[in-house]
Amino acid sequence: MPADASPSATRHRPAAVAPHIRQVVLKIHSRCNLACDYCYVYRHADQDWRSRPRIMAPGTVRRVADRLAAHLARHGVDRVRVVLHGGEPLLAGVAVLDRTVRMLRAAMPSDVTLDVAMQTNGLLLDEAALELCHTHGIDVGVSVDGDRTANDRHRRHADGRGSYAEVATALRLLARPEHRARYAGLLCTVDLANDPIAVYEGLREFDPPRLDLLLPHGNWSAPPPGCHPDDPATPYADWLIAVFDRWYSETPRRTGIRLFESLIALLLGGRSGTQALGVAEPDVMTIETDGTIEGTDTLKTTTASVMRTGFDVFRHSFDEALRHPSLAGRPTGIAALAPQCRACPVVGVCGGGLYAHRFRDGVGFDHPSVYCADLFRLIRHVQERVTADLEALRGRSVPAVGP
């Protein structure tokens, strides 16, 4: 949806517009070889992973592939993205991943492009795994939180050992010229205890083509660390602004940062590349190892019941599942946001923030983001920097000379 969508637009999606999926998150393995203390899968309200199979069975993959192919054909979609996820997807082993991707590709209509990506903690990323990625064109994203101090604050093994040395080895391998084509980028979760510039420099040491900075998951009933709903302070905006100013002033700029690039794009009338900003239709579906269909994975941080759609790939089509409120069945657009959001001057850029961050017990999601003040300050800061640069460019331009 355009960033300047009218607040007077209907609260519900027009019946003529049929929602469809652009990305499927496929939980290939339901366990992990790290025990990160902020993990939204294992450390929050939804604990259904405990009763699910560790590895997605071939029969489940086949049903996913068939359901996806039918969905794409029905909606005339010619491109879709599947993300191999977990847990830790590489725990499934190269043979399982190879079989999974082959089954998915075999089921796709001839006119559909299937983009495959994998999000991993990197601990098992070796030459054999990368050979598989080259064979199938799998783009690899790696989760790491910066330098050794920052990363090992949370991203630890179950016995308390840090994971930095292992992930650094994997990232140096991934960044080699022969593997760089498969290097999608890095995901980093912000921690106020970490120095923002040290984190940024630590991430840049791995020469990523792109990285993203994620706000830690929380909501009004379970606020993220250092976030106090009644406190006007904006510690997360302060942290992100420090990185933005460093990144924005770099010439040349070798690494993209999705959060900042999306923010700038929205300010200039473009589209967001992240669910954390902008007003967009829900277009991501999660499939668990047992074939259960769920919405975006971050909803696991709210309540155990929010994610439970009652749908699965064996009994239901993707179009049926999309009707659930955790997917495309919820009201969308600016008119669907809380009154405070609709009255905000930056709502077209913020879009209410990440859906999961709006949750509050007894109210649901009809509430601004728990990061509301931080998002407002960050957006205003970036807007000022970009506006100043545009004005400077206009001032240097030579006026057109008439005939």
N, C-alpha and C positions, 0 to 999 in steps of 0.2 A: 504494500500500500504506500502511496506517495507520502513523504514526510509532511506535506501541507494539507493532508486530508481534512475536510471540513468537520468541525466538532458537531455540526448539525446533521451529519450523516446518520443514517439509520443505525440503531444499536445492534441489529443483527445483520449478518451477511445476506445480500440479496439472493433470492432463491435461484436466480439464473446462473450464479457463479458457483460451480461445483468445486469444493476443496479437493486438493490432491496432494500426494506426498512428493517431496523433492529429496528427502534424505531419510534413510533407514539406518538406525543404529542397531547393529546385530551383536548381541551378547554371546560371543562364541564360547567364552569360558566364564563361569560365575564366581571364581575365586581369584585371589591375588597373592603375589609373592612379596608384597609390601604391606605394612600396617600403618598407613598414613593417618594421623589422628584427626584430620579434617575431612576424611573421605565421605562423600555424600551417599555412597552405596552401603558401606558397612557401619558407619558411625551415626546414622540418623534414624528417623522414625520407622521407615520401611525395612523390615528384616526378612522379607520373603526369600532372599537369596539363600538362606539356610536350608530351605526345603527343595531347592531346584537342582537339577542335574549339573554336574560340573562342566560338561562339554555338550554343546548342541549336537544332537544326533543327526545323521544323514537324512532320516525321514522328516525331521523338523525343518532342516535347510531346504529340502525339496518343496515342502509346503509353503515356506516363505517365498521361494523363487516363483512358484506358480501363482501365489496370491499377488505378488508384486507385478509380475508380467501382465496378469489380467487387469490390475488397477491401471497400469500405464497405458494399456491398449484402450481401455474404456475412456480415458481422459485425453488421449492423443498426446501424451507426454513423450518427448524424444530423448530426454536425458534425466538420469537419476543417480544419486550418490548413495553408496552403501559404506558405512563405517564399521570395520571389525573392531569390536570393543569388548569390555569385560566389566569387572575383574581385569585380568591381564590376558589379552587374546593370545599372546605367544605361549602361554602355558598349555594351550591346546595342541601345540606341536606343528611343525611345518606340513606334515602330511594332511592333517585335518584342515588347515587353512587352505592348502592347495585344492583339496576336494571341495571345500565350501565355495571358493571362488569359481571353480569350473562349473559347479552345479548352477550357480547364479547366472553366469554368462550364458550357459546352454539354454536357459529358460527364457532369456530376454528376446523380445521381438527383434527382427533384423534391423529395424529402423531406430532402435533405442541404443543410446550410448550409456554404458554402465561405468561410472567412475567409482573406483574402490580405494578406500583409505583405511588406515589402521592407526588407532591411538594406543600408545604403549608407554610403559614406564622405562623401557629401554634395557632392562636388566638382561633380557634374553635375546637382544638384537645382535646377531652375529652374521658371519658371511653366508651361512645357509639360509637364514631368514631373509637377508637382503637379496639373495639369488631368487628366492620365491617372489619377492616384491618386484624385481625386474621382469620376471617371467609374466606376471599378471598386471604390471603397471600399477602397483599398489603404492600410494603416497603415504609416507610415514610421519606422523606427528608424535613428539615425545614430550612427556610431562617432566619438568624439572623446575625448581624454584629459585634458581640463581646460582651464586657461588656456593662453596662447600658449607659455609656457616648457615646461609639461608635455606638451602635445600635440606640439610640434615636436621633442621629444627623440627620438621614434621614428617618428611619422607624417609621413614625408617623401616627396617625389618622388624619382625615381631619380637626379636630378642634385643631391640634397641640400637642395633648397628645402623649407621647412616648408609645411604645408598649412593652418595655423590660419586665415589670413585668408579662404581660400576656404570652409572649412566654417562659419566664423562667419557669413559672408554668407548661406549656405544656411539656417542655423538661424534667423537673424532672419526670413527669408522664411517658413519653416515655422511659426514661432511667431505670425505675424500672425493676427488673428481669422478672416479668410476661409479660412485653411488649417489652423487649429489642430485641427480635428476629425480630421485625418490624422496628427497628431503623436503617435507611439507612445512615443518616449523616446530616451534616450541610452545607449550602451554605452561604458564606460571601463575600460581595463586598468590595474591598479595598478602603479605603479613606485615602489619605495622611495626613489628619488632625488628624487621630487616631494613637496612639502609636502602632507599630506593635506587640511588645511583650505583651502589655496589651490586645490587641485584641486576640492574640493566647491563652493567659492564660484564658481570658474570655470565649472563645469557649471551651477550654478543661474542664472548670468547669462542663460542661454538659455531659462529658464523651462520646463524639461521637465516633463511630467505625471508622468514616471517615469524613473528611471535605474537602471543596474546597475553594480556594481563587480566586475570579473572578475580573478581571480588569474591571473598569467601562466602559460602552459602549461609544464609540466615534469614530470618523474617522477624515480624514484630513480636511474635511469641517466643522466639529463640534468637535474639539479636546476635549478629556476628561479633567477634572480639573487638573491643574498643568502640563499639557503636551503641550509643545510648539514645534512644528515640526522642527523649525530651531535652537533649543537649544540642545546642545550635552549632557545636564544633563540627568540623568536616575533616577528620583525620585521613580518610581514604582519598578524598579529593586532594588534600595536601600532598600525599604520597604520590598519587598519579600525576599531578601537575609537575612535580620535580622531574619525573621521567619524561613527561611530554616536552617540557622546555629543553631538556638535553637532546632529545630525539629530534625535535622540530628544527633546532638550530644547526643540525649536522649537515654538512655539504662535502661530498655527496651522502645521501642517506641510503646505507646499504641494506638495512633491515626494516621491513614493514612491521607496524604494530596494528593489529586488526582493530582494537578498540579505538585508537586515535584516528585511523584512516576512515573508519565508519562514521565517527563523530564529524569529521571534516566533510565527508561526502553528504551527510544529512544536512549540515549547515548550508551547503551549496545546492541543495535541492535534489541530491542523489539518493541512493539506497544504502541501507546498512548491510554489513556483512556479518553481523552478530545479533543473536537474540537479546543481548543485553541493552540494545538501543533501538529506537525507531518503533514504528507501529507496523507490524507485519502479521500476515496470516500464519497460524500454526501449521507447519509443513514437515515436522520431524516426528517419526514414529520409532519407538523402541521395541525390539523383539527380544524377550528373555530366552534363556537356554531351553526352557520347556515349551516355547512357542507362544507364551503369553504376550499379548499386545498391550503396550503401555504408551503413555505420552512422553514428553521430554523428561529425561532422566533426573533433572534437578528437582522435580516435584517430590522426590523421595525425602527431601529435607523438610517437608511440611507435616503431613500426617500419613499414617500407614494406609489409610483408606483412599486417599486422593488418587494414587497411582492405579488402583484396582479397577480396571475397566470391565472385567467379566468377559472379555473377548480373547480369542486365541486363533492361531492360523489354521487350526484343524476344523473349526466349526464356523468361522466367520471370515467374510471378505474384509479387505482394508477399508472399503467404503462404509461398511457397517460400523467398524471400529472408530472411524473418523467422527461419528456422531457423538462420541463420549466427550464430556466437558474437559477432560485432560488433553484432548486432541483438538479437532476443529469444531467440536460441538459447543464451544463457549462463545459468548459474544466477543467481537473483535472491533478494532478501530478505536479512534480517540473517544467516540461517544460511549464506549464500553468501559472507560476508565473511571476512577473515582472522581467526585466533583472537584477536589483540590487539584487533581491532575489536569482536568479539562480547562480549568481557569489559569493554568500556568503558562507563561510566555514561551517556555522552551519545550512544551509537550510534544511538538512535532519532531524534535530530536531525541528527547528522552524516551518517549513512548510509554511512560510509566515504569520503565526499568524492567529487569528480568521478571517474568511472571511469578516464579517461585518466591521472589523476594518481597512480594506484596502481601503474602499470606498473614492472616491474624486469626487466632482462635475466636470463633463466634461471629466473625465477619467474612471469613473466606478471603477472596482475592480482590474484593472491591475496596482497595486501599492503596495509597501510594507505596512506592518502594521503601523498604527500611533504609535504603541509601539515598533517599530523596534529597536531603540537603547536600550530600556529597556530589550527586549527579548534577544538581543545579550549579554548584560552584565550578565544577570541572567544565561543564558545557559553556558557561559564561567566560571562563578563562580562555578556552580554545577559540571561542567566537571572537574575543577581543584580539587575540594574536592573528587570526586569519583575516579579520576585517582590516586591521592595521596594515597587513601586507598587501591586501588588495587595493587599499587606498594609496599606498606607496607606488604600486605599479601603475595605477591610473595617473598619478602625479608625474610619473616619468614618461608617460606615453605622449607622442607628438600629435597634436590636434590635426584632424583631417583638413586639407587645404581645398577650398572650393574651386570650381572651374573658373 
